[in-house]
């Protein structure tokens, strides 16, 4: 049995943020172009499911994944 990677909390200082913004803000990817491609290509998950909408509005406690990293939206 393998352990799941830890989920890091990333405070956003508000109630919500868009997926594309959060991926970059959380440091999962460095450039906006890379973020756009990763989301469109289906490499980014929200709460365990692929979401190809960069403009998706995330809510507090949503978990975004890319590769082995998982980050949780926190207020």
N, CA and C atoms as a LAMMPS dump frame, in Angstrom:
ITEM: TIMESTEP
0
ITEM: NUMBER OF ATOMS
225
ITEM: BOX BOUNDS ff ff ff
-5.0000000000000000e+02 5.0000000000000000e+02
-5.0000000000000000e+02 5.0000000000000000e+02
-5.0000000000000000e+02 5.0000000000000000e+02
ITEM: ATOMS id mol type element x y z
1 1 1 N 0.841 -1.174 0
2 1 2 C 0 0 0
3 1 3 C 0.888 1.24 0
4 2 1 N 0.58 2.192 -0.887
5 2 2 C 1.366 3.416 -0.949
6 2 3 C 0.616 4.546 -0.27
7 3 1 N 1.376 5.401 0.371
8 3 2 C 0.78 6.556 1.017
9 3 3 C 0.504 7.63 -0.023
10 4 1 N -0.594 8.341 0.149
11 4 2 C -0.899 9.467 -0.716
12 4 3 C 0.058 10.602 -0.382
13 5 1 N 0.42 11.392 -1.408
14 5 2 C 1.272 12.543 -1.097
15 5 3 C 0.516 13.511 -0.192
16 6 1 N 1.254 14.255 0.635
17 6 2 C 0.587 15.201 1.524
18 6 3 C -0.1 16.314 0.733
19 7 1 N -1.106 16.895 1.334
20 7 2 C -1.8 18.026 0.722
21 7 3 C -1.34 19.282 1.449
22 8 1 N -0.781 20.22 0.685
23 8 2 C -0.325 21.479 1.258
24 8 3 C -1.456 22.5 1.217
25 9 1 N -1.612 23.255 2.287
26 9 2 C -2.61 24.327 2.327
27 9 3 C -2.001 25.601 1.757
28 10 1 N -2.754 26.275 0.878
29 10 2 C -2.304 27.533 0.292
30 10 3 C -3.365 28.598 0.566
31 11 1 N -3.078 29.535 1.471
32 11 2 C -4.047 30.589 1.768
33 11 3 C -4.12 31.599 0.628
34 12 1 N -5.342 31.971 0.264
35 12 2 C -5.525 32.908 -0.838
36 12 3 C -5.976 34.281 -0.364
37 13 1 N -6.307 34.409 0.908
38 13 2 C -6.696 35.702 1.449
39 13 3 C -8.05 36.187 0.969
40 14 1 N -8.927 35.264 0.61
41 14 2 C -10.256 35.651 0.154
42 14 3 C -11.149 34.442 0.058
43 15 1 N -12.262 34.604 -0.649
44 15 2 C -13.241 33.524 -0.734
45 15 3 C -13.059 32.596 -1.927
46 16 1 N -12.451 33.076 -2.992
47 16 2 C -12.325 32.244 -4.178
48 16 3 C -11.238 32.741 -5.1
49 17 1 N -10.843 31.878 -6.035
50 17 2 C -9.802 32.19 -7.006
51 17 3 C -10.028 31.277 -8.209
52 18 1 N -9.628 31.723 -9.373
53 18 2 C -9.797 30.915 -10.582
54 18 3 C -8.689 29.87 -10.674
55 19 1 N -9.009 28.746 -11.298
56 19 2 C -8.086 27.611 -11.364
57 19 3 C -6.731 28.003 -11.941
58 20 1 N -6.723 28.68 -13.081
59 20 2 C -5.453 29.06 -13.701
60 20 3 C -4.605 29.935 -12.804
61 21 1 N -5.235 30.878 -12.139
62 21 2 C -4.518 31.759 -11.218
63 21 3 C -3.94 30.974 -10.047
64 22 1 N -4.741 30.057 -9.529
65 22 2 C -4.318 29.309 -8.34
66 22 3 C -3.145 28.379 -8.649
67 23 1 N -3.159 27.734 -9.801
68 23 2 C -2.058 26.819 -10.156
69 23 3 C -0.734 27.576 -10.146
70 24 1 N -0.736 28.782 -10.693
71 24 2 C 0.484 29.591 -10.709
72 24 3 C 0.798 30.13 -9.309
73 25 1 N -0.213 30.664 -8.623
74 25 2 C -0.034 31.235 -7.288
75 25 3 C 0.526 30.201 -6.308
76 26 1 N 0.03 28.97 -6.407
77 26 2 C 0.459 27.908 -5.492
78 26 3 C 1.834 27.359 -5.842
79 27 1 N 2.382 27.786 -6.974
80 27 2 C 3.717 27.338 -7.368
81 27 3 C 3.756 25.98 -8.033
82 28 1 N 2.599 25.49 -8.487
83 28 2 C 2.598 24.201 -9.182
84 28 3 C 3.275 24.328 -10.539
85 29 1 N 3.127 25.469 -11.181
86 29 2 C 3.807 25.798 -12.432
87 29 3 C 4.214 27.262 -12.364
88 30 1 N 5.251 27.618 -13.13
89 30 2 C 5.8 28.967 -13.029
90 30 3 C 5.216 29.969 -14.015
91 31 1 N 4.895 29.536 -15.225
92 31 2 C 4.465 30.509 -16.235
93 31 3 C 2.999 30.308 -16.6
94 32 1 N 2.375 31.414 -16.969
95 32 2 C 0.977 31.357 -17.384
96 32 3 C 0.762 30.461 -18.584
97 33 1 N 1.728 30.454 -19.514
98 33 2 C 1.619 29.586 -20.691
99 33 3 C 1.64 28.117 -20.316
100 34 1 N 2.522 27.765 -19.385
101 34 2 C 2.59 26.372 -18.931
102 34 3 C 1.299 25.976 -18.22
103 35 1 N 0.754 26.896 -17.426
104 35 2 C -0.502 26.634 -16.718
105 35 3 C -1.612 26.361 -17.724
106 36 1 N -1.725 27.218 -18.714
107 36 2 C -2.772 27.079 -19.731
108 36 3 C -2.676 25.72 -20.423
109 37 1 N -1.466 25.349 -20.851
110 37 2 C -1.278 24.064 -21.54
111 37 3 C -1.595 22.881 -20.634
112 38 1 N -1.121 22.924 -19.396
113 38 2 C -1.338 21.81 -18.466
114 38 3 C -2.821 21.593 -18.209
115 39 1 N -3.569 22.691 -18.051
116 39 2 C -5 22.572 -17.795
117 39 3 C -5.718 22.045 -19.03
118 40 1 N -5.436 22.635 -20.194
119 40 2 C -6.086 22.205 -21.43
120 40 3 C -5.779 20.743 -21.741
121 41 1 N -4.545 20.321 -21.465
122 41 2 C -4.127 18.937 -21.767
123 41 3 C -4.612 17.931 -20.726
124 42 1 N -5.293 18.392 -19.672
125 42 2 C -5.877 17.482 -18.697
126 42 3 C -4.935 16.99 -17.618
127 43 1 N -3.856 17.739 -17.358
128 43 2 C -2.896 17.329 -16.333
129 43 3 C -3.22 17.871 -14.95
130 44 1 N -4.232 18.729 -14.863
131 44 2 C -4.598 19.359 -13.583
132 44 3 C -5.936 18.785 -13.121
133 45 1 N -6.006 18.439 -11.839
134 45 2 C -7.252 17.926 -11.281
135 45 3 C -7.779 18.873 -10.212
136 46 1 N -9.093 18.844 -10.053
137 46 2 C -9.757 19.568 -8.966
138 46 3 C -10.601 18.544 -8.231
139 47 1 N -10.289 18.351 -6.964
140 47 2 C -10.991 17.357 -6.135
141 47 3 C -10.96 15.968 -6.785
142 48 1 N -9.816 15.64 -7.388
143 48 2 C -9.604 14.304 -7.946
144 48 3 C -10.103 14.099 -9.363
145 49 1 N -10.694 15.111 -9.977
146 49 2 C -11.213 14.977 -11.336
147 49 3 C -10.568 15.998 -12.254
148 50 1 N -10.252 15.57 -13.481
149 50 2 C -9.67 16.481 -14.461
150 50 3 C -10.656 17.604 -14.751
151 51 1 N -10.131 18.822 -14.776
152 51 2 C -10.955 19.981 -15.144
153 51 3 C -10.147 20.837 -16.111
154 52 1 N -10.673 21.017 -17.303
155 52 2 C -9.953 21.744 -18.35
156 52 3 C -10.366 23.211 -18.458
157 53 1 N -11.017 23.742 -17.43
158 53 2 C -11.49 25.132 -17.456
159 53 3 C -10.569 26.013 -16.603
160 54 1 N -9.714 26.784 -17.257
161 54 2 C -8.813 27.681 -16.531
162 54 3 C -9.583 28.662 -15.666
163 55 1 N -10.769 29.063 -16.123
164 55 2 C -11.557 30.052 -15.413
165 55 3 C -12.471 29.489 -14.346
166 56 1 N -12.375 28.184 -14.095
167 56 2 C -13.224 27.595 -13.05
168 56 3 C -12.982 28.307 -11.729
169 57 1 N -14.052 28.696 -11.079
170 57 2 C -13.956 29.367 -9.783
171 57 3 C -13.768 28.305 -8.702
172 58 1 N -12.635 28.348 -8.034
173 58 2 C -12.375 27.416 -6.949
174 58 3 C -12.987 27.948 -5.665
175 59 1 N -13.3 27.042 -4.787
176 59 2 C -13.874 27.39 -3.491
177 59 3 C -12.908 26.955 -2.391
178 60 1 N -13.1 27.509 -1.213
179 60 2 C -12.297 27.117 -0.059
180 60 3 C -12.424 25.601 0.131
181 61 1 N -11.311 24.954 0.39
182 61 2 C -11.17 23.51 0.624
183 61 3 C -11.13 22.672 -0.652
184 62 1 N -11.242 23.278 -1.856
185 62 2 C -10.998 22.522 -3.082
186 62 3 C -9.534 22.082 -3.087
187 63 1 N -9.273 20.892 -3.62
188 63 2 C -7.909 20.375 -3.709
189 63 3 C -7.523 20.287 -5.177
190 64 1 N -6.43 20.973 -5.518
191 64 2 C -5.937 21.013 -6.891
192 64 3 C -4.68 20.149 -6.968
193 65 1 N -4.614 19.316 -7.997
194 65 2 C -3.464 18.448 -8.163
195 65 3 C -2.778 18.652 -9.491
196 66 1 N -1.452 18.499 -9.475
197 66 2 C -0.64 18.506 -10.689
198 66 3 C 0.561 17.618 -10.414
199 67 1 N 0.733 16.601 -11.216
200 67 2 C 1.805 15.644 -10.955
201 67 3 C 1.579 14.978 -9.616
202 68 1 N 2.599 14.944 -8.802
203 68 2 C 2.497 14.327 -7.478
204 68 3 C 2.05 15.306 -6.4
205 69 1 N 1.924 16.573 -6.748
206 69 2 C 1.584 17.592 -5.736
207 69 3 C 0.084 17.802 -5.62
208 70 1 N -0.359 18.059 -4.413
209 70 2 C -1.751 18.377 -4.12
210 70 3 C -1.752 19.608 -3.212
211 71 1 N -2.577 20.595 -3.564
212 71 2 C -2.671 21.796 -2.744
213 71 3 C -4.14 22.121 -2.497
214 72 1 N -4.421 22.576 -1.286
215 72 2 C -5.799 22.875 -0.877
216 72 3 C -5.973 24.39 -0.782
217 73 1 N -7.084 24.875 -1.327
218 73 2 C -7.42 26.297 -1.247
219 73 3 C -7.884 26.598 0.171
220 74 1 N -7.212 27.556 0.792
221 74 2 C -7.559 27.953 2.157
222 74 3 C -7.812 29.46 2.185
223 75 1 N -8.622 29.933 3.135
224 75 2 C -8.935 31.367 3.19
225 75 3 C -7.733 32.194 3.632
